[in-house]
Amino acid sequence: MESVDLVVVGAGWSGLSAIKTYREVNPDHNVLLLEAASSIGGVWAKHRLYKGLKSNNMLGTYEYSDFPMDEATFDIKPGQHIPGHVIQKYMEAYVQHFDFADCIRLERHVESARHNSDGTWQLSVLHGADTTIIETKKMIVATGITSQAYLPIFKGQDDFDAPLFHCRDLLEYQDAVLQSGERATVFGGTKSAWDAAYACATAGMKVDWIIRESGHGPIWMAPPYVTPLKKWLEKLVTTRLLTWFSPCIWGEADGYNGVRSFLHGTWLGRKIVDTFWAILANDVIQLNAYDKHPETKKLKPWVSPFWIASSLSILNYPTNFFDFVKDGTIKVHIADLDHLSDHTVHLSSGEALPSSALICSTGWRCTPNLKFLPEGIDRQLGFPWSVDPLNEKLVKAADEEILRRFPRLRDQPNPNPHYTPLDEHSEAAVPHPFRLAKFMVPLSLVKERSLAFMGITMTINTTLIAQTQALWIAAYFKGDLTPETRESCPVAVRAASDFKTEDVSEIDLAWETALFTEFGKYRYPGGFGRRNPDFVFDAIPYVDLMLGELGLSPQRKQGLLARCLQPYGPEDYRGLVDEWKSKQGTK
């Protein structure tokens, strides 16, 4: 049996950053990164790179701070959205540059992780037909929430007799499916549905695109440059001045409490905030010209962008997507999928769609793709499908406190009266969000320092959060950081919540976790807030929070104007690990 100091599960942005950073902090430790796929990359692994797949991000905003994606090496120009194969090449180059390829083992599926009585973990790892056991002192689960496709079961699917698959597997099917003259059906309203529809249309196919009448509707798709200022969207959301217009319960970590209190705690401030979001929404609506054609009007979002998070996406296509909708190449249907028959998709409207394939953009299972043992530990780990580890009275008090601090959130958008989850097993039906301190650590294991999760947040600022979480976890595992909170659990809440501890710091951390995890339910009801942290303008304050706990300055720029008006990017966080090590006196 092999024994190591650390195992990282998952080789996407989070996993690569985690193992690289941990090795820098603990150069003498024995570490492994286990990845189930045959290549690194996570969502950008080779088996997921179908033709035309691109990032929403442009050059300079989707990279690690300590390894810039230069034009010459990666053949990408400023202002270009980064193709999937370039991102995968970049991630492999990152591994080679920092010389940790020997720590990575591919095609290793971690089937289970057993928590031992001494705080270590025993992993059962499948490789081909062989199962091996690995003992590790610490573990980082970096599989994120876009690794397991969620594919519902459709009535009559056994009779469909045509390819039926999740958009994740489009590469596997593209040669057979993307055939000029054929007619495919795309099911779902997310960005991956837009991508699938575009891939089919540009292959010369006709597309029937079903957006559920009983769902959340089409997502917001913004042009790359938005607002009257014509800023990159990915830079807009990292401009500190603009982050203040988004209510955020951890927002005070940026140090600008007075501005935030005015904008969200006063009547005038909230009017200013509402105006900002109205301008943003109107700009996107006008630029996309939804209302100028009856078919494009079907793609107009049903809820204000104020209420959505990572569901705000970018039109990163080389040609005008809406031209395909207007000329009938892509036909949008606002209806439910009732059942399937031979090469036919039947809608709730009674319409029957002949189809050579059904491509499903139906989301992801948020559950880590491994079983935690012993049985019953799921609740201790704070997983959404388990019994809530937080006391019901504590959660209720947190809900009330959130609405007290942010009155704007009391006026929630009108829900879709027809809304129903895809089925009772869909991730939208989970009873509560992930309950993780700082969105990383189970409350029950905070003192043990043996387990952390990365990539639970959904955000367009993936790399900034991944590298900061990696350093936070490395410091935490090393014992040089103890999760602290500025929150103080009210005495009445403490008395009513029946805590099993008298430790005030533990109680306050549980209170903060209740506030942070419940917040998404009210802030992003149009996104994934009920299940996991879902960020847009909240990412930079979250990075600020982690940096503050690491003892590092969150400001990163010289001068007040630069800090407030210039967007933050990977370049502002270069040298974080060395900066932290220097402060610890371990460089």
N, C-alpha and C positions, 0 to 999 in steps of 0.2 A: 504494500500500500504506500502510495506516494504522499508525502507531507510537505506543505508549503506555507509561507507566511500570508499570502494573499491570492485569491482567485477573483478575477473579473469575468463576469459572464456577459458576452455580447461585444462585438467589434465594430460598432458604429462610432459616431462622433464622441459619445460619452465614454464608451469603453476604451477607445484608444487614448483619449485624454487622461482617463483614470489611471491606466497602467503606466503611462509615460510619466505622469506627475508623481505617482507613488514611488516609482524607482528613483526619481530625483531627490525625493525627501528621505527615502530609505534605500540607499544604494547597495547595502549588503543583504537585503532581503531577497528571498526566493519567491518569485511571483509568476503567475500564469494568467493568460487570457484565453478563455475557451469560447469558441464560436461555432454554432451549429452549421452554418453555411460553408461553402467551399471557397469563399473569398471574403475579405473584410469589407466593411462599408455600411453594414446595417441596411437602411433603406436604399443605399447606393451600391449594394453588393452586385456583382456581375449578373447574377441570375434574375435581377429585377430591372435591368436597364433596357427597356424596350425602345424601339426606334423613336427618336425625337424627344425623349424625356429630358427635361431641364429643371434646374432649380428656379425657385422664385427670386433668388438673390442674384445680384450682379457682382462682377469682379470687385473684390475688396471688402465684401460684407459676409462672406461665407468661407471663413478660413480660421485657423488657429493663430493667435497673436504672435507666437514665436516661430511661425513658419509661413510667411506670406506666399500667396499664390501669384507668382510672377508671370508676366505676359509671355516671355520667351519660352519658358519651360513647359507651360501648359497650354500654349496657343490659344489664349483667350484675351479679348480686348476690353478696355474700359467701356462700360455701358452695355455689355453683353450679358445675358443670362447664362449661367454656367451649365453646359451640358452634363448629363449624368456620368458619361464615361470619363470626363475631365475630373469630376469630383472623386470618382473611384481611383483614378490615377494619382490624384493629389494625396489621398489618404494612404495609398501604398508608399508614396514618396515620403510621407511623414514618418511612417514606420521605419523606413530605411535610414532617413536622416538622423533619427534619434536612436537607431540601432537597438530595437527591441523585437525584431522579427523572431528571434529564438524563443521569445516568451509566449508566442501565439501558437495555438493549436487549433487548426480548422477541422471542420466536420466532427466536432465534439458537442454532442447534445447533452446538456445537463438535465437528466431526468428528474432528479430529486436532490434536495438539500436538507439534511437532518441536523437539527440543533442539538449539540451534545451538552451534557450537564456541566462540563467545564467551560462552556462558552464558545467552543470551536464548532466547526461545521464539517459534516461528512457528505461529500458529493458523490452521487452515482452518475457516471458519465458514459454515454453510449457512443461508440465509434465503430461504424459498420455493424458487425454482429457481436462485437465484444463490449462488455461492460466492465469498467474499471472503477475503483474507489479512490478518491482523493480527499485527504484531510487538510483543512485549511484553518488558520487562526482567524482570518478575516475574509469577508466576501463583499464584493460590490456587484449588485445586479444592475446591469446597464443595458437590458434588453428593450427599454423604452416601452411605448405603447403603440408602436406601428410595426411590430414584428409578426404578430399573429393576425391573419386576415379573419374577419367575421363574415361568413357567408350563410345567409339564412336558408332554410329549407322551403322550397316553393311547392305549392300544390301542383301535381302533375309533372314534376321535373323529370321523373323517370321516363316519361313519354316524349320529352322535348327532342331528343335524338339529334342534338346539335351542341357545339361547345358551350358550356356554361361555367364561368369561372370568375374569380375575383380579379380586379384590375392589377393586383400585385403580380399576377402570373401572366401578364400580357406578353412578355417576351417569349414565354414557352409556347404560346398559341399564335403569335403574330404572323408567322409564315402561312399558317392554314387559314387564319381568320381575315387578315387584312388583304382582301382580294377585291380588286376593282370590279364594280358592277354588282357586288353583293349588298345585302342590307342587314346591318347589325342593330341590336338593341343595347342601349346603355341604361343602366338602372342606378339612380342616385343623384344627389344634387351637390356633391362636394367637388373640390378642385380636381381630384383624380377622375371624376366623371367628365369634367370639361376636357381633361387631357385625353381620356379614352375616346371621347367623341371627336376631338380634333384629329387624333391619330387615324381613326377610321375615315373621316372626311377627306383628309389629305391623301389617303390611299385610293381614293376614287369610289368610296362606298357611300351608300345612303345610310343615314342614321336615324333611328327612332330613339329619342332620349326621354326617359320616364323620370319625372321628379314627383315624389310622393305627395299627393294631396293631403295625406295624413302625417306628413313630416314637417321639417323645419323650413322647407322651401329652398330656393337657390341661394348659394353663398354670395357674399360681396366679392366681386372681382374688380379690382382697381387697375387702371393703367399704371405703368411703372412710375410715372411722375404725376403727383396729385397735389391738391390744394392750389389756390391761386399762386402760391410760391413755386409751384412745379418742382417739388422735392421728390427724390427717390422715396418710395414708401418705406423701405427698410431703414433709411436714414431718418425719416420723419419720426418713426416710433422710438428712436434712440436720442432724440433731441430733448434735453432735460426740460426746457421750457414747455414743450408740448406734452411731456409726461404728466405735468401738473394738472392737465385737463381731464385726466382719468382718475376717478376715485380709486384709491389703493390703500388697503389696510396696513401694509408694510411700507407705505410711501414715505413715512417720516424718516426712514433710514437714509434718505438722500440729504437730510439736514435742512430742508426748506419747509419746515412745519408751518410757518406763518402764512406762506403763499397757499399751501394746500388747505389750511384751515379756512382762509378767506373764500377760496373757490368752491369748497364743498360744504362749508359750515354756515354760509350766509346766503340769504335770498339773492342778493346781487351777484355773488360769485357763481351760484348755480345757474343763473341766467346767462352769464358769460360762457360757462361750460356748455350749456345747451346750444348756444350760438356757434361755438367752435364745431361741435359735432354736426350741426345742421349744415354748416359750410362744407365740411368734409363729405357728408352724404350727398349733398346737392352737386358737388363737383364731380363725383364719380357717376352719378345718374346722368348728368349732362354730357360728360365725356363719352360715356357708353351709349348715349342716345336710346335708352330703353324704350321710351315712350313714342319714338318716331316710326315704329313698325309693330304691327300686332304680334309678330312672332318673337321679336326681341323683348317685348313687354313681358312675356312669360318668364323671362330670366331676371326680372327686377326683384331684388330681395324683399322679403316680407317683413323684416324687422330692421330697426335703425342699427347702423354700425356701432353705436354706443354699446349695444348689448351683445356683441359678438367679439371673439378674440382671434385665435389663430385661424378661424374660419374666414377671416379677411385675407384674401389671396390676390395674386397679381396675374394680369394678362401677359404671359411671357412667350407668346407665340410669334413666329416670324411673319405671319400674315394676319389679317383681320378676322378673328374668330366669328364675329357677328355676320360677316358676309355669307358664311355657310348657313346661318340660320335664316337670313333674309331670302336667299335663293332656293331654300327648300332642301338643301343637301342634309341639313340637320333639322329634324322635325321634333319640336318640344311638346311633350304631353304632360299636363298636370293632372295626374290620376294615380291610382294605386294599381299595383300589379296583382291581379286577381288569381290567375292560374296559368299554367303552361300546357300546351299540347304539341303535337308533332310540328317542329320548326315554327311555332306560333306562340306569341306572347299575348295574353288576353288581359285587357284593362278593366278596371272597375266601371269605366264609362260604357262598356260593351264593345269597344273597338278591339279588333283582332289584328295584331301586327305580325306579318310574315317575317321570319328572322333566321339568319344563318348563324347567329351566335348571340349569347346574352352575356354582356360584360357587367359585372356588379361592382359598383363603388359603394359598398355598404359598411365601410368603417373597419375598425380594428378591435380586437379583444384587448382590454387593458390589463388582463391578468398576466403575470410573468409566466413564461412558457416552461415552468418547472414546478414540481410539487414540493411544498415545504412540509417537513415532518418535525416532530410527531404530529399526529392528527390533532386538530384543534388550534394549532399555532397561528393559523390564518388571522384569527381575531387579534392576537397579540401583535401581529405585524401590521394591522390596520388596513387590510385589504378591503376593497369596496363590496365584495360579494359576501363578506363574513358579517357576523354580528358586530355592531359598532362597539369599538373598545372605549369610546367616550360615553360618559354618563349622559342620559337623556336630558337631565336638568341643566347640565353644563352646556350642551349643544343649544338648548332653547335660550339660555342666557346669552350665549354668543350671538345667536341670531338677532336678539333684541339689541345687543350692543352695536352690531354692524349697522342696523337701521337707524340707531340713534346717532351714530357718528356721520352717517352718509344718508341724509334724508332723501336725496334724489333716488336712491335705490328702493324706496318704499313704493314708488310709482312704476311698477314693473310693466313691461309691454304686454299687450293683450295676447294671451296664448292662442295658438291655432285651435279652434273648437273641435277640429277633426283629429287632433294629434293622438297618435298611438305609437308605441315602440314597434319596431319591425316584428318582434315576437317577445315572448316572456323571458327569453334567454339573452336578449340583446343587451349590450353594455349600457345602453341608455336606461335600463331598468334597474341598475344597481341601487341598493338602499341608501348608500352614503358615499362620500368621496374617500379617496385615500387619506388615511389619518397618519401622516408622517410629520415629525418635527422638522421644520425648515424645508418641508417637501422632500426629505431625504432619509430620515432615521425613525424607525419605529419607537414610540415612546417607551415601550416595555424594555427596550434594549439600549437605551441612551447611555446608561452607565457602563454597560458591557463593552461598547465600542467594537463590535464584531461584525455589524451588518449595516450597509447603506444602499440606497437605491438612487440611480441616476436616470435622467431622461423621462421622468414622470411628467414633467412640465411640457406643455405643447406651446411652441413659440416659433417665430421666424428668426429669433436671435439664438439659434441652437448652439453655435460654437462659443459665444460669449458665456452662456450659462454652463455649458459642458466643462469648459476649462476652469471656471470659478468653482463649480461644484467639486471638481476633481481636487483642487487645492484645499478646499474646505474639508473634504472627507479625509485627505491625507493627514492634515493637521489634527483632525478629530481622532483618527485612528492612532496617531502617534501620542496622543494625550496632551498635545499642546493647545487644544481648543476644546472648551466645554460649551455646549449650546446654552446661550443665555437669552434673556428676553427683556424688553422694555415694558412688556405688559405686566400688570399686577392683577391677579384674580380678585375680584371684589369679595369682601368678607362674607356677604350674604350668599353669594354663589358658592363660595368655598364650603360654607356650612351646609348648604342644601345638596351638594353634589356627592357627598359620601365618599371622599377620597380615601384611598387605602394607605396614604402616607401623610406624615406631618411635615415633610420637607417642603418648605415654601417654594424653593426654586423648581421642584418637580411640579408642584401645583400650578405655578405661573406658566411653566412651559406647556403644560396640558391646556391651560386657558388660551395661550397664544395659538397652539395648534388647532384648537376649536375655532378660533377667530379666523385664522388663515385659511383653513380648509373649507369652512362654511362660506367664506366670503365669495368664492366663485359661483355659488348657487344663486346669489343675488346680483353679482356683477355681470355674469355672462350666461344668462338663461338661454340665449340664442346660440351658445357654443357648447363647450364640454364642461362648464363650470361645476355641474353637479357631480362630476366623476373625478376630475383631476385638475390641477392648476393649469389654467389656460390664459396665456399672456399675449398682450400686444404692447401697450404702453407701460405695462407693469414689469417688463424684463429688467430695465436698467435699475429701478429701485430694488429689485430682488438681488441683482449683482451688488448693489451698494450695501445691502443687508449682510451678505456673505463677507464682503471685503471688510466691513466694520468689525465683524466678529473675528476676522483674521488679524485685526490690528493694522490694516492697510487703509490708506485714504481712498474714498470712493470718487473723489473729484477728478483726478487723472489729467486735468488740463490746467494751464496757467491763466489766471485772471477770471473774474466773475462773468464777463461777457462770453468768453469762450466756453466756460462751463455750462452756461445756460442756453446759448444760442447755437453752438456747433454740435453736430451729431457725434455720438460716441460710436467708435468702431473698434475692430481688433487691434488697430495700431495704438490705441490708448491704454491697452492692458499688456503691452510687451514687458517681459521680465518679471511677471508677478511672482513666480516661484522663487527666483533669486532674491527679490525684494523681501518676501516673507522669510526666507532662510536667513537673510542678513539681520532682520529684526530679531530672529530667534537666537542669533549668534552661532548658527550651525553651518554657515557657508564655508 
